[in-house]
Amino acid sequence: MPKMDAINLRILSDLQHNGRMTNVELAANAGISPPPCLRRLRALEEDGYIRGYHADLDGPKLGYEAELFALIGLESQALDRLQAFETMVSEWPEVRECHMVRGGGDFLLRLVARNTADENALTQRLTGTKDVIRVTTFPVIQTAKREPGIPIELADIPQADEDT
């Protein structure tokens, strides 16, 4: 398991902001040479600190003009029913995120739709799903902030040796 020091955090921070950075750029920003940087990067990937790389696509430019959140309440919180719901929505391409939550519902979904009619059809599909007793939707009007990943603070982390 890699030691989480300032160099590894710098690598993670840089990749989180620009997943297309080269190893040479990562190494320069971290203050180390490329070979140890690549070793660190591979260790971070292998240990699951980096879950993947992706492009952040513009939904409206690609025909998905609507985004909404849906709070879903199920009839039962039995494990098999929760898992069945998760399995079902994992197969819906419009469901971009599915979170089991506590509080006012059982699941919070983030969905995309091509237009209002598509959004309504998705809502009806959800309300007609087995075990679903409540669907509350929250159409997104405007997004003020969309920041991927997590906040990484570099200031209070001790420096590491270049060889590690």
C-alpha positions, 0 to 999 in steps of 0.5 A: 500500500503506498504511503500517502505523502505530499508527492502522492497527494500531488499526483492524485490532485493533478490527475483529478484536475487533468486526467490527461497529464503525462507522467513527465508533467506529473513528475515535474509538478511533484518534484521527482523524476519520471521513473519513481513517479510512474512507480507511484502512479501504478501503485496508486492505481493498483491499490484503488486510489485511482478508480479510473479515467474518463472524459467529462462530456457536455450532456446538452451538446450530446442531446441530453438537455435535462438532468434530474435527481430522484429520491426513491422510497421502497416498500421494504428495506429487506436486503434482497429488495434493495439489491434488486433495485440497485441491479435494475437501475444499474442497467438503465443508461440514463441513471448516472449515479445511484446512492443508497441514502438514509432519511427521506428515502432509500435511494438517490439517483442522478439521471439524464434525459433528452428532454422533458418528455423523456424526463417524464417517461423516466419518472413514470418508469420509476414509479411503475417499478416493483417495490417503489412506493415513492418517487420525488424528482428534482429537475436541475435548473442550473448547476453552480458548481460541479467538481469531480473527486474529493478535496485534496489538501497538500499544505499539511502533508510531510514531504517524501523521498524521491526514491519511494 
